[in-house]
């Protein structure tokens, strides 16, 4: 059996530049029953750099663990290794008009300033997904709205490994689990590639086996 891991952020101490996602969104209709209004992220991914550091890691996390921005080095490496289950989309950047980089470097806040002149950054788009075997993974799902299908997951044992179900013959080096939102998972070979290339601001934690 093949181990699989989730992608998580490594740095929370301003060693690497932090960014916030500010678009692009498509507003979805409000549910007539629960009144919840949702929005869906559509290309392009637009990010805004935050104060803290001007060093861009190989992985940047603009929306928790749900959106991943990678360096051109990561994109080139993943493509040259023929990793399956992903695509790459360009990233756009926004900076508030009132923010101007001071002329004296010593007075400048530590942040990535626009215009950006570095290597291109890419939105990592995961195209493969599997279902979770809820019983074997010690979890259950509660339906909170019959009309829009909104659900909530209950974790009964946080130490239990995740078990996937369905057609696992489909090859996917990176994937999402449909019951777990937009979290990104990868197989053992992906973990090895990340470690061998010493990609920054990412770590992978074992979550289960295929």
C-alpha positions in Angstrom: 0.0 0.0 0.0 1.2 3.5 -0.8 1.3 6.1 1.9 -0.2 9.5 1.3 0.4 12.9 3.0 -1.3 16.2 3.3 0.5 19.5 2.3 0.8 21.9 5.2 2.5 25.2 5.7 5.8 25.2 7.5 6.6 28.8 8.4 4.3 31.0 10.6 7.1 33.2 11.8 7.6 35.7 8.9 10.7 33.8 7.6 8.9 33.7 4.2 6.5 36.3 2.7 2.9 35.9 3.5 0.0 36.7 1.1 -3.7 37.0 1.3 -6.1 35.9 -1.4 -8.2 38.7 -2.8 -9.8 37.2 -5.9 -11.1 36.2 -8.2 -14.6 35.2 -7.0 -17.9 34.3 -8.6 -20.9 35.0 -6.3 -23.3 32.0 -6.1 -27.1 32.3 -5.4 -28.2 32.5 -1.8 -29.9 29.3 -0.5 -33.6 30.0 -0.1 -33.7 27.6 2.9 -30.6 28.4 5.1 -29.9 31.8 3.5 -26.2 31.0 3.2 -24.5 32.8 0.3 -21.4 31.3 -1.0 -18.8 32.3 -3.6 -16.6 30.2 -5.8 -13.0 31.0 -6.6 -12.3 31.3 -10.4 -9.1 32.1 -12.3 -7.1 34.1 -12.1 -5.9 33.8 -8.5 -5.1 37.3 -7.2 -3.0 37.7 -4.1 -1.9 40.7 -2.0 1.4 40.5 -0.1 1.4 41.2 3.6 4.0 42.8 5.9 6.6 40.5 7.5 9.1 39.3 5.0 10.3 39.9 1.5 11.6 36.4 0.9 9.2 34.3 -1.2 9.2 30.6 -0.3 8.7 27.8 -2.8 5.2 27.4 -1.4 3.0 30.3 -0.3 -0.4 29.9 1.4 -2.8 32.8 0.7 -6.0 31.1 2.0 -5.1 28.7 4.9 -4.3 25.3 3.4 -6.9 25.6 0.6 -4.9 27.6 -2.0 -1.3 27.0 -2.8 1.0 29.3 -4.8 4.3 27.7 -5.9 7.5 29.0 -7.4 8.6 28.5 -10.9 11.2 26.0 -9.5 8.4 23.8 -8.1 6.4 24.0 -11.4 9.4 23.0 -13.4 10.3 20.1 -11.1 6.8 18.7 -10.9 6.4 18.8 -14.6 9.8 17.3 -15.3 8.8 14.4 -13.0 5.5 13.9 -14.8 3.4 14.3 -11.7 -0.3 13.5 -12.5 -3.4 15.3 -11.1 -2.3 18.9 -11.3 -2.3 22.0 -13.5 -0.7 25.4 -13.1 -2.4 28.8 -13.6 -0.8 32.2 -13.6 -1.0 34.3 -10.4 -1.8 38.0 -10.4 -0.8 40.5 -7.7 -2.6 43.4 -6.1 -1.2 46.2 -3.9 -3.3 49.0 -2.3 -2.7 52.3 -4.2 -1.7 54.1 -0.9 1.2 51.7 -0.4 4.4 53.0 -1.8 7.9 51.5 -1.2 10.1 54.1 0.6 13.0 55.4 -1.4 15.3 54.6 1.5 15.6 50.8 1.9 16.2 51.1 5.7 12.7 52.6 6.1 11.0 50.1 3.9 8.7 47.5 5.6 9.7 43.9 5.1 7.3 42.8 2.4 7.2 42.0 -1.3 6.6 45.3 -3.1 5.0 45.8 -6.5 5.9 46.0 -9.3 7.1 42.5 -8.9 10.3 41.7 -10.8 11.0 38.1 -9.7 10.4 34.7 -11.3 6.8 33.9 -12.1 4.6 32.3 -9.5 1.9 29.8 -10.2 -1.4 28.6 -8.7 -1.2 24.9 -8.0 -4.6 23.5 -9.3 -5.4 19.9 -8.3 -7.6 18.1 -10.8 -7.9 14.6 -9.2 -10.0 13.6 -6.3 -11.1 10.6 -4.3 -13.9 9.8 -1.8 -13.3 9.1 1.9 -14.4 5.9 3.5 -16.1 7.6 6.4 -16.6 4.5 8.6 -13.0 3.3 8.3 -11.7 6.8 8.8 -13.7 7.2 12.0 -15.7 10.2 10.7 -19.3 11.0 9.8 -21.0 13.7 7.8 -24.1 15.6 8.9 -26.4 17.2 6.4 -27.1 20.7 7.6 -29.3 21.9 4.7 -31.4 19.6 2.6 -31.9 22.3 -0.1 -28.3 23.4 -0.9 -26.6 20.2 0.4 -24.4 21.9 2.9 -22.7 19.4 5.1 -20.5 19.3 8.2 -17.9 16.6 9.0 -17.6 15.1 12.5 -14.3 13.6 13.5 -14.6 10.8 16.0 -11.0 9.8 16.2 -8.4 12.4 15.1 -5.6 9.7 15.3 -7.4 7.4 12.9 -5.7 7.2 9.4 -7.7 8.3 6.4 -9.0 5.5 4.2 -10.0 6.2 0.6 -12.7 4.5 -1.4 -13.9 4.2 -5.0 -11.8 3.6 -8.1 -8.2 3.8 -6.7 -6.8 2.4 -10.0 -6.8 6.0 -11.4 -3.2 7.3 -11.0 -2.9 10.6 -9.2 0.2 11.9 -7.5 -1.6 14.8 -6.0 -5.3 14.8 -5.2 -8.1 16.1 -3.0 -10.5 14.2 -0.9 -14.0 15.3 -1.8 -15.4 15.2 1.7 -12.5 17.3 3.0 -12.8 20.5 0.9 -9.8 21.8 -0.9 -7.0 20.3 1.2 -4.2 18.9 -1.0 -2.7 15.4 -0.6 0.2 13.7 -2.2 1.7 10.2 -2.4 5.1 9.1 -1.1 7.0 9.9 -4.3 5.8 13.6 -4.1 7.1 13.8 -0.5 10.4 12.5 -1.6 10.6 15.0 -4.5 9.9 17.9 -2.1 12.5 16.7 0.4 15.2 16.0 -2.2 14.7 19.5 -3.7 14.5 21.1 -0.3 11.5 23.2 -1.3 10.7 25.8 1.3 7.7 26.6 3.5 6.0 23.3 3.1 5.9 20.0 5.0 4.0 16.8 4.4 2.4 14.8 7.2 1.3 11.2 6.8 -2.5 10.8 6.8 -3.2 7.4 5.4 -2.5 4.7 2.8 -3.9 4.0 -0.7 
